[in-house]
Amino acid sequence: MKKKENKLVGFLAEYAISIVLFAAVAVFCVVGMNHAEEKQQAEALRIAEESILRGAVSCYALEGFYPPSYEYLKENYGIRVDEEKYMVFYTVFASNMMPDVTVVEK
C-alpha cells in the first residue's frame, strides 16, 4: 500500500511542478505582450507628433511661415493622423515661431 501512495505522491508532485512552470511561462508571456503593446502605442504617438512637426517645418521652408492650423497641414501637405484614435492639439503663437504640437490618445 505504501508503494502506491509513494507513486501517487510523486506523480502529484511532478504534476504540480508542471502546472507551476506552465503558469510562470504564461504570466511571463502576457506581461511581455503588454509591455510590447505599450511601447508600440508610445511609438505611434511619437511618430504622429513628429510627422506634424516635420510638415510644419516643410511649410516654413517653402512658404516662409508656419502653418496657421493642423487643418492647413492636412489640406496642403497631406499630413494625416488617425483622428478616431488620437486628438491633435496644434497651438500657434506667431507665424514665425514653431507651433506647439501635442498628440494624445483618446
KOLTIGU-630386 format. One record per residue: residue number from 1; y, z, x of N, C-alpha, C, O, CB in turn. Coordinates in steps of 0.001 Angstrom, whole numbers, plus 500000, padded with zeros to 6 digits. Last residue first. Glycine has a CB too. Example, Ala and Ser with C-alpha at 12.3 -4.5 7.8 and 13.67 -1.06 7.14 Angstrom:
2
<atom pos="2" n_north="497750" n_up="507080" n_east="512850" ca_north="498940" ca_up="507140" ca_east="513670" c_north="500030" c_up="507870" c_east="512900" o_north="501138" o_up="508039" o_east="513409" cb_north="499402" cb_up="505725" cb_east="514084"/>
<atom pos="1" n_north="494310" n_up="507800" n_east="513190" ca_north="495500" ca_up="507800" ca_east="512300" c_north="496700" c_up="507800" c_east="513200" o_north="496681" o_up="508465" o_east="514236" cb_north="495527" cb_up="509046" cb_east="511308"/>
//
This chain:
106
<atom pos="106" n_north="559126" n_up="472530" n_east="492886" ca_north="559387" ca_up="473034" ca_east="491519" c_north="558398" c_up="474105" c_east="491147" o_north="558459" o_up="474645" o_east="490042" cb_north="559326" cb_up="471896" cb_east="490490"/>
<atom pos="105" n_north="560112" n_up="473002" n_east="496240" ca_north="559043" ca_up="472690" ca_east="495292" c_north="559378" c_up="473290" c_east="493938" o_north="559857" o_up="474420" o_east="493852" cb_north="557676" cb_up="473217" cb_east="495798"/>
<atom pos="104" n_north="563131" n_up="471673" n_east="497589" ca_north="562260" ca_up="472800" ca_east="497231" c_north="561221" c_up="472333" c_east="496221" o_north="561440" o_up="471392" o_east="495458" cb_north="563089" cb_up="473989" cb_east="496653"/>
<atom pos="103" n_north="565303" n_up="470631" n_east="500024" ca_north="564263" ca_up="470173" ca_east="499110" c_north="563341" c_up="471365" c_east="498860" o_north="562837" o_up="471984" o_east="499798" cb_north="563469" cb_up="468929" cb_east="499694"/>
<atom pos="102" n_north="568640" n_up="470269" n_east="500866" ca_north="567546" ca_up="471209" ca_east="500706" c_north="566575" c_up="470639" c_east="499674" o_north="566979" o_up="470219" o_east="498590" cb_north="568067" cb_up="472618" cb_east="500277"/>
<atom pos="101" n_north="571262" n_up="469306" n_east="502915" ca_north="570144" ca_up="468849" ca_east="502091" c_north="569068" c_up="469910" c_east="502076" o_north="568633" o_up="470393" o_east="503122" cb_north="569578" cb_up="467509" cb_east="502609"/>
<atom pos="100" n_north="574612" n_up="468869" n_east="503315" ca_north="573576" ca_up="469896" ca_east="503373" c_north="572472" c_up="469468" c_east="502403" o_north="572722" o_up="469288" o_east="501211" cb_north="574150" cb_up="471334" cb_east="503011"/>
<atom pos="99" n_north="575962" n_up="466037" n_east="505131" ca_north="575688" ca_up="466808" ca_east="503927" c_north="574613" c_up="467860" c_east="504170" o_north="573815" o_up="467756" o_east="505101" cb_north="575265" cb_up="465884" cb_east="502797"/>
<atom pos="98" n_north="578217" n_up="465860" n_east="507825" ca_north="576817" ca_up="465765" ca_east="507409" c_north="576586" c_up="466599" c_east="506154" o_north="576979" o_up="467765" o_east="506118" cb_north="575876" cb_up="466228" cb_east="508545"/>
<atom pos="97" n_north="581431" n_up="464570" n_east="507130" ca_north="580594" ca_up="465689" ca_east="507593" c_north="579192" c_up="465549" c_east="507007" o_north="579016" o_up="465171" o_east="505849" cb_north="581222" cb_up="467063" cb_east="507190"/>
<atom pos="96" n_north="583052" n_up="462728" n_east="505972" ca_north="582802" ca_up="462572" ca_east="507407" c_north="581989" c_up="463728" c_east="507995" o_north="581872" o_up="463850" o_east="509214" cb_north="584120" cb_up="462454" cb_east="508145"/>
<atom pos="95" n_north="583378" n_up="463435" n_east="503348" ca_north="582668" ca_up="462184" ca_east="503617" c_north="582378" c_up="461963" c_east="505101" o_north="581558" o_up="461116" o_east="505456" cb_north="583468" cb_up="461023" cb_east="503088"/>
<atom pos="94" n_north="582550" n_up="466914" n_east="502880" ca_north="583528" ca_up="465852" ca_east="503118" c_north="582760" c_up="464604" c_east="503525" o_north="581625" o_up="464695" o_east="503992" cb_north="584578" cb_up="466261" cb_east="504220"/>
<atom pos="93" n_north="580398" n_up="468227" n_east="501661" ca_north="581671" ca_up="468929" ca_east="501886" c_north="582800" c_up="467915" c_east="502060" o_north="583867" o_up="468047" o_east="501461" cb_north="581581" cb_up="469856" cb_east="503133"/>
<atom pos="92" n_north="577742" n_up="467871" n_east="499454" ca_north="578673" ca_up="467183" ca_east="500349" c_north="579960" c_up="468002" c_east="500437" o_north="580528" o_up="468411" o_east="499425" cb_north="578969" cb_up="465725" cb_east="499849"/>
<atom pos="91" n_north="574394" n_up="468597" n_east="498952" ca_north="575756" ca_up="469118" ca_east="498866" c_north="576628" c_up="468453" c_east="499923" o_north="576312" o_up="468462" o_east="501113" cb_north="575771" cb_up="470656" cb_east="499037"/>
<atom pos="90" n_north="571615" n_up="468303" n_east="497198" ca_north="572393" ca_up="467500" ca_east="498139" c_north="573851" c_up="467902" c_east="497975" o_north="574474" o_up="467580" o_east="496964" cb_north="572190" cb_up="465952" cb_east="497897"/>
<atom pos="89" n_north="568524" n_up="469293" n_east="496508" ca_north="569889" ca_up="469808" ca_east="496462" c_north="570657" c_up="469116" c_east="497581" o_north="570379" o_up="469322" o_east="498762" cb_north="569931" cb_up="471385" cb_east="496613"/>
<atom pos="88" n_north="565803" n_up="468287" n_east="494659" ca_north="566649" ca_up="467958" ca_east="495807" c_north="568042" c_up="468508" c_east="495555" o_north="568661" o_up="468229" o_east="494528" cb_north="566695" cb_up="466418" cb_east="496058"/>
<atom pos="87" n_north="562604" n_up="469454" n_east="493871" ca_north="564016" ca_up="469422" ca_east="493486" c_north="564824" c_up="469186" c_east="494759" o_north="564570" o_up="469798" o_east="495797" cb_north="564457" cb_up="470761" cb_east="492757"/>
<atom pos="86" n_north="559353" n_up="467962" n_east="493359" ca_north="560382" ca_up="468587" ca_east="494183" c_north="561761" c_up="468499" c_east="493525" o_north="562039" o_up="467596" o_east="492735" cb_north="560419" cb_up="467934" cb_east="495563"/>
<atom pos="85" n_north="557742" n_up="466769" n_east="491417" ca_north="557183" ca_up="467858" ca_east="492232" c_north="558253" c_up="468645" c_east="492980" o_north="558098" o_up="469843" o_east="493215" cb_north="556185" cb_up="467299" cb_east="493227"/>
<atom pos="84" n_north="559211" n_up="464851" n_east="490301" ca_north="558410" ca_up="465666" ca_east="489391" c_north="557863" c_up="466893" c_east="490116" o_north="557563" o_up="467916" o_east="489501" cb_north="557255" cb_up="464836" cb_east="488795"/>
<atom pos="83" n_north="560307" n_up="463496" n_east="492386" ca_north="561180" ca_up="464424" ca_east="491664" c_north="560447" c_up="465212" c_east="490583" o_north="561010" o_up="466145" o_east="490011" cb_north="562324" cb_up="463666" cb_east="491042"/>
<atom pos="82" n_north="559430" n_up="462610" n_east="495348" ca_north="558712" ca_up="462862" ca_east="494097" c_north="559465" c_up="463935" c_east="493313" o_north="559283" o_up="465130" o_east="493546" cb_north="557231" cb_up="463302" cb_east="494370"/>
<atom pos="81" n_north="562004" n_up="460627" n_east="496641" ca_north="561296" ca_up="461899" ca_east="496727" c_north="560631" c_up="462102" c_east="495368" o_north="561230" o_up="461788" o_east="494339" cb_north="562271" cb_up="463106" cb_east="497103"/>
<atom pos="80" n_north="563276" n_up="457864" n_east="498387" ca_north="562573" ca_up="458372" ca_east="497213" c_north="561858" c_up="459677" c_east="497549" o_north="561206" o_up="459809" o_east="498585" cb_north="561567" cb_up="457327" cb_east="496687"/>
<atom pos="79" n_north="565749" n_up="455600" n_east="499313" ca_north="565171" ca_up="456923" ca_east="499587" c_north="564529" c_up="457431" c_east="498302" o_north="565163" o_up="457430" o_east="497246" cb_north="566260" cb_up="457935" cb_east="500114"/>
<atom pos="78" n_north="567062" n_up="453155" n_east="499237" ca_north="565651" ca_up="453238" ca_east="498860" c_north="564975" c_up="454559" c_east="499163" o_north="563749" o_up="454623" o_east="499259" cb_north="564910" cb_up="452172" cb_east="499537"/>
<atom pos="77" n_north="569725" n_up="452860" n_east="499603" ca_north="568904" ca_up="452961" ca_east="500805" c_north="567416" c_up="453157" c_east="500508" o_north="566609" o_up="453306" o_east="501426" cb_north="569397" cb_up="454096" cb_east="501655"/>
<atom pos="76" n_north="571043" n_up="452714" n_east="497128" ca_north="571427" ca_up="451803" ca_east="498210" c_north="570510" c_up="451811" c_east="499434" o_north="570522" o_up="450862" o_east="500218" cb_north="572796" cb_up="452133" cb_east="498648"/>
<atom pos="75" n_north="569844" n_up="454562" n_east="495316" ca_north="570231" ca_up="453222" ca_east="494883" c_north="570417" c_up="452253" c_east="496046" o_north="569997" o_up="451099" o_east="495964" cb_north="571503" cb_up="453295" cb_east="494081"/>
<atom pos="74" n_north="569438" n_up="456879" n_east="496857" ca_north="568323" ca_up="456254" ca_east="496144" c_north="568642" c_up="454800" c_east="495805" o_north="567805" o_up="453916" o_east="495986" cb_north="567997" cb_up="457037" cb_east="494863"/>
<atom pos="73" n_north="572034" n_up="457430" n_east="497748" ca_north="570967" ca_up="457141" ca_east="498713" c_north="569801" c_up="456429" c_east="498040" o_north="569243" o_up="455482" o_east="498594" cb_north="570478" cb_up="458436" cb_east="499379"/>
<atom pos="72" n_north="573242" n_up="457976" n_east="495307" ca_north="573729" ca_up="456864" ca_east="496122" c_north="572671" c_up="456456" c_east="497146" o_north="572447" o_up="455268" o_east="497376" cb_north="575049" cb_up="457246" cb_east="496832"/>
<atom pos="71" n_north="571870" n_up="460310" n_east="494601" ca_north="571710" ca_up="459107" ca_east="493765" c_north="572149" c_up="457860" c_east="494547" o_north="571506" o_up="456813" o_east="494461" cb_north="572536" cb_up="459239" cb_east="492444"/>
<atom pos="70" n_north="572894" n_up="462120" n_east="496358" ca_north="571494" ca_up="461724" ca_east="496532" c_north="571227" c_up="460437" c_east="495739" o_north="570448" o_up="459586" o_east="496168" cb_north="570530" cb_up="462869" cb_east="496071"/>
<atom pos="69" n_north="576274" n_up="461186" n_east="497245" ca_north="575253" ca_up="461866" ca_east="496427" c_north="573865" c_up="461379" c_east="496806" o_north="573698" o_up="460363" o_east="497481" cb_north="575507" cb_up="461629" cb_east="494917"/>
<atom pos="68" n_north="577911" n_up="459959" n_east="499073" ca_north="578502" ca_up="460979" ca_east="498213" c_north="577481" c_up="461748" c_east="497382" o_north="577776" o_up="462829" o_east="496873" cb_north="579498" cb_up="460345" cb_east="497301"/>
<atom pos="67" n_north="576786" n_up="459514" n_east="502443" ca_north="576652" ca_up="459194" ca_east="501021" c_north="577222" c_up="460319" c_east="500151" o_north="577037" o_up="461497" o_east="500459" cb_north="575173" cb_up="458946" cb_east="500665"/>
<atom pos="66" n_north="579335" n_up="459484" n_east="504962" ca_north="578057" ca_up="459991" ca_east="504462" c_north="577975" c_up="459719" c_east="502964" o_north="579002" o_up="459698" o_east="502286" cb_north="577898" cb_up="461517" cb_east="504761"/>
<atom pos="65" n_north="580772" n_up="456484" n_east="506323" ca_north="580868" ca_up="457743" ca_east="505580" c_north="579464" c_up="458178" c_east="505168" o_north="578546" o_up="457368" o_east="505044" cb_north="581795" cb_up="457591" cb_east="504326"/>
<atom pos="64" n_north="580308" n_up="454072" n_east="507554" ca_north="581401" ca_up="454896" ca_east="508054" c_north="581631" c_up="456179" c_east="507275" o_north="582596" o_up="456895" o_east="507543" cb_north="582646" cb_up="454106" cb_east="508053"/>
<atom pos="63" n_north="578213" n_up="452355" n_east="507063" ca_north="579358" ca_up="452297" ca_east="506167" c_north="580536" c_up="453174" c_east="506594" o_north="581637" o_up="453038" o_east="506060" cb_north="578929" cb_up="452690" cb_east="504803"/>
<atom pos="62" n_north="576269" n_up="452715" n_east="509106" ca_north="576557" ca_up="451388" ca_east="508564" c_north="577875" c_up="451311" c_east="507797" o_north="578578" o_up="450303" o_east="507876" cb_north="575440" cb_up="450964" cb_east="507664"/>
<atom pos="61" n_north="576261" n_up="455436" n_east="509742" ca_north="576330" ca_up="454444" ca_east="510818" c_north="576750" c_up="453071" c_east="510287" o_north="577500" o_up="452351" o_east="510945" cb_north="574975" cb_up="454339" cb_east="511529"/>
<atom pos="60" n_north="576011" n_up="456598" n_east="507217" ca_north="577193" ca_up="456887" ca_east="508027" c_north="577367" c_up="455833" c_east="509119" o_north="578483" o_up="455390" o_east="509389" cb_north="577089" cb_up="458290" cb_east="508653"/>
<atom pos="59" n_north="573498" n_up="455617" n_east="506504" ca_north="574674" ca_up="455271" ca_east="505703" c_north="575951" c_up="455483" c_east="506514" o_north="576856" o_up="454649" o_east="506495" cb_north="574716" cb_up="456110" cb_east="504405"/>
<atom pos="58" n_north="571943" n_up="456925" n_east="508417" ca_north="571999" ca_up="455461" ca_east="508387" c_north="573225" c_up="454988" c_east="507615" o_north="573909" o_up="454057" o_east="508039" cb_north="570717" cb_up="454881" cb_east="507757"/>
<atom pos="57" n_north="572323" n_up="459561" n_east="507602" ca_north="572818" ca_up="459150" ca_east="508923" c_north="572916" c_up="457625" c_east="508993" o_north="573867" o_up="457091" o_east="509565" cb_north="571888" cb_up="459686" cb_east="510052"/>
<atom pos="56" n_north="571025" n_up="459460" n_east="505130" ca_north="572443" ca_up="459811" ca_east="505198" c_north="573054" c_up="459371" c_east="506523" o_north="574177" o_up="458867" o_east="506557" cb_north="572631" cb_up="461319" cb_east="505008"/>
<atom pos="55" n_north="568400" n_up="458889" n_east="505915" ca_north="569137" ca_up="457930" ca_east="505096" c_north="570635" c_up="458192" c_east="505138" o_north="571429" o_up="457253" o_east="505177" cb_north="568644" cb_up="457977" cb_east="503659"/>
<atom pos="54" n_north="567844" n_up="461257" n_east="507252" ca_north="567826" ca_up="460009" ca_east="508003" c_north="568581" c_up="458919" c_east="507244" o_north="569309" o_up="458126" o_east="507841" cb_north="566377" cb_up="459567" cb_east="508279"/>
<atom pos="53" n_north="567936" n_up="463054" n_east="505092" ca_north="568920" ca_up="463167" ca_east="506182" c_north="568989" c_up="461882" c_east="507003" o_north="570074" o_up="461462" o_east="507406" cb_north="568572" cb_up="464352" cb_east="507098"/>
<atom pos="52" n_north="565723" n_up="462114" n_east="503656" ca_north="567055" ca_up="462104" ca_east="503042" c_north="568133" c_up="462177" c_east="504118" o_north="569123" o_up="461448" o_east="504063" cb_north="567210" cb_up="463281" cb_east="502050"/>
<atom pos="51" n_north="563678" n_up="462580" n_east="505489" ca_north="563951" ca_up="461202" ca_east="505067" c_north="565327" c_up="461094" c_east="504410" o_north="566020" o_up="460092" o_east="504587" cb_north="562861" cb_up="460712" cb_east="504096"/>
<atom pos="50" n_north="563723" n_up="465382" n_east="505705" ca_north="564059" ca_up="464562" ca_east="506868" c_north="564391" c_up="463121" c_east="506468" o_north="565288" o_up="462510" o_east="507048" cb_north="562903" cb_up="464573" cb_east="507870"/>
<atom pos="49" n_north="562812" n_up="466140" n_east="503181" ca_north="564154" ca_up="466525" ca_east="503623" c_north="564625" c_up="465640" c_east="504777" o_north="565777" o_up="465208" o_east="504815" cb_north="564175" cb_up="468002" cb_east="504048"/>
<atom pos="48" n_north="560211" n_up="465065" n_east="503297" ca_north="561147" ca_up="464654" ca_east="502246" c_north="562577" c_up="464941" c_east="502671" o_north="563453" o_up="464087" o_east="502538" cb_north="560832" cb_up="465373" cb_east="500920"/>
<atom pos="47" n_north="559129" n_up="466458" n_east="505490" ca_north="559256" ca_up="465001" ca_east="505549" c_north="560250" c_up="464499" c_east="504507" o_north="561047" o_up="463606" o_east="504794" cb_north="557888" cb_up="464334" cb_east="505340"/>
<atom pos="46" n_north="559155" n_up="469084" n_east="504531" ca_north="559913" ca_up="468741" ca_east="505728" c_north="560156" c_up="467230" c_east="505801" o_north="561255" o_up="466784" o_east="506133" cb_north="559172" cb_up="469225" cb_east="506988"/>
<atom pos="45" n_north="557378" n_up="468867" n_east="502358" ca_north="558772" ca_up="469266" ca_east="502145" c_north="559646" c_up="468848" c_east="503323" o_north="560744" o_up="468324" o_east="503136" cb_north="558869" cb_up="470783" cb_east="501930"/>
<atom pos="44" n_north="555044" n_up="468213" n_east="503757" ca_north="555579" ca_up="467274" ca_east="502771" c_north="557052" c_up="467598" c_east="502470" o_north="557873" o_up="466689" o_east="502345" cb_north="554737" cb_up="467317" cb_east="501466"/>
<atom pos="43" n_north="554659" n_up="470560" n_east="505246" ca_north="554929" ca_up="469302" ca_east="505946" c_north="555530" c_up="468273" c_east="504995" o_north="556433" o_up="467533" o_east="505384" cb_north="553640" cb_up="468748" cb_east="506578"/>
<atom pos="42" n_north="554056" n_up="472355" n_east="503217" ca_north="555243" ca_up="472583" ca_east="504048" c_north="555636" c_up="471304" c_east="504782" o_north="556822" o_up="471006" o_east="504921" cb_north="554987" cb_up="473721" cb_east="505060"/>
<atom pos="41" n_north="551662" n_up="471216" n_east="502311" ca_north="552813" ca_up="471315" ca_east="501418" c_north="554107" c_up="471519" c_east="502204" o_north="555134" o_up="470919" o_east="501884" cb_north="552615" cb_up="472462" cb_east="500424"/>
<atom pos="40" n_north="550043" n_up="471537" n_east="504580" ca_north="550311" ca_up="470194" ca_east="504064" c_north="551531" c_up="470206" c_east="503162" o_north="552358" o_up="469298" o_east="503237" cb_north="549094" cb_up="469652" cb_east="503301"/>
<atom pos="39" n_north="549903" n_up="474324" n_east="504777" ca_north="550516" ca_up="473555" ca_east="505871" c_north="550904" c_up="472163" c_east="505383" o_north="551973" o_up="471660" o_east="505732" cb_north="549550" cb_up="473450" cb_east="507079"/>
<atom pos="38" n_north="548500" n_up="474876" n_east="502412" ca_north="549848" ca_up="475408" ca_east="502609" c_north="550592" c_up="474625" c_east="503696" o_north="551771" o_up="474305" o_east="503543" cb_north="549785" cb_up="476903" cb_east="502978"/>
<atom pos="37" n_north="546074" n_up="473613" n_east="503004" ca_north="546885" ca_up="473148" ca_east="501882" c_north="548324" c_up="473638" c_east="502003" o_north="549262" o_up="472891" o_east="501723" cb_north="546279" cb_up="473617" cb_east="500558"/>
<atom pos="36" n_north="545143" n_up="475169" n_east="505129" ca_north="545419" ca_up="473750" ca_east="505346" c_north="546305" c_up="473196" c_east="504233" o_north="547197" o_up="472390" o_east="504500" cb_north="544105" cb_up="472954" cb_east="505427"/>
<atom pos="35" n_north="544775" n_up="477610" n_east="503806" ca_north="545727" ca_up="477521" ca_east="504918" c_north="546117" c_up="476059" c_east="505163" o_north="547290" o_up="475755" o_east="505380" cb_north="545123" cb_up="478143" cb_east="506207"/>
<atom pos="34" n_north="542742" n_up="476911" n_east="502024" ca_north="544035" ca_up="477376" ca_east="501517" c_north="545114" c_up="477255" c_east="502584" o_north="546238" o_up="476844" o_east="502295" cb_north="543933" cb_up="478828" cb_east="501036"/>
<atom pos="33" n_north="540690" n_up="476301" n_east="503839" ca_north="541220" ca_up="475255" ca_east="502963" c_north="542578" c_up="475653" c_east="502390" o_north="543471" o_up="474813" o_east="502282" cb_north="540235" cb_up="474960" cb_east="501825"/>
<atom pos="32" n_north="540273" n_up="478846" n_east="505015" ca_north="540687" ca_up="477698" ca_east="505823" c_north="541284" c_up="476587" c_east="504982" o_north="542287" o_up="475989" o_east="505372" cb_north="539512" cb_up="477162" cb_east="506605"/>
<atom pos="31" n_north="539366" n_up="480297" n_east="502826" ca_north="540604" ca_up="480696" ca_east="503492" c_north="541149" c_up="479541" c_east="504338" o_north="542356" o_up="479300" o_east="504362" cb_north="540368" cb_up="481946" cb_east="504374"/>
<atom pos="30" n_north="536982" n_up="478897" n_east="502321" ca_north="538028" ca_up="478959" ca_east="501307" c_north="539365" c_up="479328" c_east="501936" o_north="540389" o_up="478729" o_east="501609" cb_north="537658" cb_up="479970" cb_east="500213"/>
<atom pos="29" n_north="535530" n_up="479363" n_east="504719" ca_north="535873" ca_up="478001" ca_east="504291" c_north="537017" c_up="478005" c_east="503283" o_north="537932" o_up="477188" o_east="503390" cb_north="534649" cb_up="477309" cb_east="503683"/>
<atom pos="28" n_north="535260" n_up="482174" n_east="504693" ca_north="535929" ca_up="481513" ca_east="505816" c_north="536382" c_up="480109" c_east="505418" o_north="537499" o_up="479706" o_east="505743" cb_north="534992" cb_up="481444" cb_east="507042"/>
<atom pos="27" n_north="533709" n_up="482472" n_east="502389" ca_north="535060" ca_up="483045" ca_east="502434" c_north="535867" c_up="482375" c_east="503548" o_north="537037" o_up="482047" o_east="503352" cb_north="535001" cb_up="484586" cb_east="502655"/>
<atom pos="26" n_north="531343" n_up="481197" n_east="503262" ca_north="532067" ca_up="480701" ca_east="502094" c_north="533503" c_up="481208" c_east="502097" o_north="534426" o_up="480437" o_east="501832" cb_north="531357" cb_up="481124" cb_east="500800"/>
<atom pos="25" n_north="530579" n_up="482850" n_east="505387" ca_north="530908" ca_up="481446" ca_east="505655" c_north="531716" c_up="480872" c_east="504493" o_north="532676" o_up="480134" o_east="504718" cb_north="529619" cb_up="480610" cb_east="505884"/>
<atom pos="24" n_north="530083" n_up="485214" n_east="503944" ca_north="531091" ca_up="485198" ca_east="505011" c_north="531530" c_up="483764" c_east="505321" o_north="532720" o_up="483501" o_east="505497" cb_north="530537" cb_up="485874" cb_east="506288"/>
<atom pos="23" n_north="527985" n_up="484393" n_east="502274" ca_north="529257" ca_up="484835" ca_east="501683" c_north="530378" c_up="484783" c_east="502730" o_north="531493" o_up="484356" o_east="502428" cb_north="529121" cb_up="486276" cb_east="501108"/>
<atom pos="22" n_north="525999" n_up="483913" n_east="504207" ca_north="526471" ca_up="482830" ca_east="503345" c_north="527828" c_up="483173" c_east="502746" o_north="528724" o_up="482330" o_east="502715" cb_north="525454" cb_up="482546" cb_east="502229"/>
<atom pos="21" n_north="525674" n_up="486504" n_east="505221" ca_north="526139" ca_up="485426" ca_east="506096" c_north="526686" c_up="484262" c_east="505277" o_north="527722" o_up="483692" o_east="505619" cb_north="524999" cb_up="484943" cb_east="507008"/>
<atom pos="20" n_north="524718" n_up="487818" n_east="502902" ca_north="525955" ca_up="488266" ca_east="503546" c_north="526515" c_up="487170" c_east="504450" o_north="527722" o_up="486933" o_east="504442" cb_north="525707" cb_up="489554" cb_east="504360"/>
<atom pos="19" n_north="522336" n_up="486403" n_east="502466" ca_north="523388" ca_up="486391" ca_east="501453" c_north="524725" c_up="486793" c_east="502069" o_north="525751" o_up="486175" o_east="501785" cb_north="523030" cb_up="487333" cb_east="500290"/>
<atom pos="18" n_north="520905" n_up="487040" n_east="504784" ca_north="521224" ca_up="485644" ca_east="504477" c_north="522366" c_up="485557" c_east="503475" o_north="523263" o_up="484727" o_east="503622" cb_north="519989" cb_up="484916" cb_east="503932"/>
<atom pos="17" n_north="520629" n_up="489800" n_east="504454" ca_north="521371" ca_up="489283" ca_east="505608" c_north="521787" c_up="487844" c_east="505351" o_north="522913" o_up="487464" o_east="505671" cb_north="520524" cb_up="489377" cb_east="506900"/>
<atom pos="16" n_north="518986" n_up="489832" n_east="502182" ca_north="520326" ca_up="490422" ca_east="502131" c_north="521193" c_up="489911" c_east="503276" o_north="522372" o_up="489620" o_east="503077" cb_north="520239" cb_up="491955" cb_east="502181"/>
<atom pos="15" n_north="516655" n_up="488663" n_east="503222" ca_north="517346" ca_up="488035" ca_east="502099" c_north="518795" c_up="488542" c_east="502015" o_north="519718" o_up="487755" o_east="501800" cb_north="516593" cb_up="488318" cb_east="500772"/>
<atom pos="14" n_north="515911" n_up="490570" n_east="505088" ca_north="516239" ca_up="489215" ca_east="505527" c_north="517045" c_up="488482" c_east="504454" o_north="518000" o_up="487769" o_east="504760" cb_north="514954" cb_up="488430" cb_east="505860"/>
<atom pos="13" n_north="515443" n_up="492714" n_east="503311" ca_north="516445" ca_up="492842" ca_east="504373" c_north="516865" c_up="491454" c_east="504869" o_north="518055" o_up="491199" o_east="505050" cb_north="515890" cb_up="493695" cb_east="505550"/>
<atom pos="12" n_north="513359" n_up="491714" n_east="501751" ca_north="514643" ca_up="492017" ca_east="501123" c_north="515762" c_up="492136" c_east="502154" o_north="516891" o_up="491713" o_east="501905" cb_north="514542" cb_up="493305" cb_east="500317"/>
<atom pos="11" n_north="511354" n_up="491565" n_east="503746" ca_north="511794" ca_up="490368" ca_east="503036" c_north="513165" c_up="490581" c_east="502400" o_north="514036" o_up="489718" o_east="502502" cb_north="510772" cb_up="489977" cb_east="501966"/>
<atom pos="10" n_north="511126" n_up="494263" n_east="504422" ca_north="511512" ca_up="493274" ca_east="505436" c_north="512037" c_up="492005" c_east="504795" o_north="513036" o_up="491437" o_east="505238" cb_north="510327" cb_up="492945" cb_east="506340"/>
<atom pos="9" n_north="510223" n_up="495298" n_east="501979" ca_north="511485" ca_up="495774" ca_east="502551" c_north="511993" c_up="494779" c_east="503594" o_north="513189" o_up="494489" o_east="503630" cb_north="511305" cb_up="497179" cb_east="503185"/>
<atom pos="8" n_north="507769" n_up="493918" n_east="501773" ca_north="508792" ca_up="493757" ca_east="500746" c_north="510163" c_up="494182" c_east="501271" o_north="511157" o_up="493496" o_east="501031" cb_north="508427" cb_up="494568" cb_east="499497"/>
<atom pos="7" n_north="506416" n_up="494873" n_east="503988" ca_north="506690" ca_up="493442" ca_east="503891" c_north="507812" c_up="493180" c_east="502891" o_north="508685" o_up="492342" o_east="503118" cb_north="505419" cb_up="492675" cb_east="503482"/>
<atom pos="6" n_north="506290" n_up="497601" n_east="503284" ca_north="506998" ca_up="497203" ca_east="504506" c_north="507345" c_up="495717" c_east="504475" o_north="508439" o_up="495331" o_east="504885" cb_north="506148" cb_up="497520" cb_east="505748"/>
<atom pos="5" n_north="504667" n_up="497419" n_east="500984" ca_north="506032" ca_up="497945" ca_east="500883" c_north="506859" c_up="497541" c_east="502095" o_north="508024" o_up="497173" o_east="501943" cb_north="506012" cb_up="499473" cb_east="500745"/>
<atom pos="4" n_north="502307" n_up="496473" n_east="502088" ca_north="503007" ca_up="495666" ca_east="501090" c_north="504460" c_up="496124" c_east="500953" o_north="505367" o_up="495302" o_east="500823" cb_north="502288" cb_up="495750" cb_east="499726"/>
<atom pos="3" n_north="501694" n_up="498596" n_east="503771" ca_north="501933" ca_up="497278" ca_east="504356" c_north="502689" c_up="496386" c_east="503375" o_north="503591" o_up="495643" o_east="503763" cb_north="500602" cb_up="496616" cb_east="504762"/>
<atom pos="2" n_north="501242" n_up="500707" n_east="501978" ca_north="502389" ca_up="500778" ca_east="502889" c_north="502708" c_up="499404" c_east="503469" o_north="503881" o_up="499074" o_east="503645" cb_north="502113" cb_up="501780" cb_east="504024"/>
<atom pos="1" n_north="498814" n_up="500000" n_east="500812" ca_north="500000" ca_up="500000" ca_east="500000" c_north="501262" c_up="500000" c_east="500865" o_north="502249" o_up="499354" o_east="500512" cb_north="499991" cb_up="501195" cb_east="499071"/>
//
